[in-house]
Amino acid sequence: MSKISKMRRIKKAIITTALTVTVAVAGVLGFQLSTLPTDNGSNVSLIPLGQHEFVGPLDVVKVIDGDTIMVTLDGKETKIRLIGVDTPETVKSGTTIQWYGKEASDFTKKTLEGNKIILEFDKGRTDIYNRTLAYVYLDNGDMLNVILLNRGYGKTEFYSPNTKYKKVFLDIESKAKLAKLGRWSEDNQKIWESQQPTPTPKPTPKPTKIPKL
């Protein structure tokens, strides 16, 4: 490799690193979600708390459901589970599709697929299923975890030690509940349930006859 080519590669690497840091700082640190669509009529502001550990930008490979995605991390596909938010099930083995699960999954797909994201980690990096746990930020600095709660796509769900934003998330959820958004609309849930096919009952097995001796 010529000296000029080597210098160009070094310069490109420095620029790429600088852009990554700029995106992380400008889009995440000290940001406010003032541009976030607030379906429940309340403004949402969130400033990262405590110790910060960010990674990105990362490519989104696949959206599994509303709260679980696949990204390319350290050169390999990694399953990411969003911290602090639980969306209804759509793909869990042995579980039927739950109320508002498809809507949550479709929203996350529409928001993330083909885009890059930034991850913020908390104290615990993985769960018992070996999924990486993170807060997921869009390239404009908005946090997906917050958007899902704010629009009623999911409910809060926290497990120690990852409780950094618990108080803020609970407040956002309470406002979505009050406004009956998304999954919190009992009327829409009743309509949805009335449209679901009635499960076919499994036949009761006949008792085995024991032959008389």
Secondary structure, 3 states (H helix, E strand, C coil): CCHHHHHHHHHHHHHHHHHHHHHHHHHCCCCCCCCCCCCCCCCCCCCCCCCCCEEEEEEEEEEEECCEEEEEECCEEEEEEECEEECCCCCCCCCCCCCCHHHHHHHHHHHHCCCEEEEECCCCCECCCCCEEEEEECCCCCEHHHHHHHCCCCEEECCCCCCCCHHHHHHHHHHHHHCCCHHHCHHHHHHHHHCCCCCCCCCCCCCCCCCCC
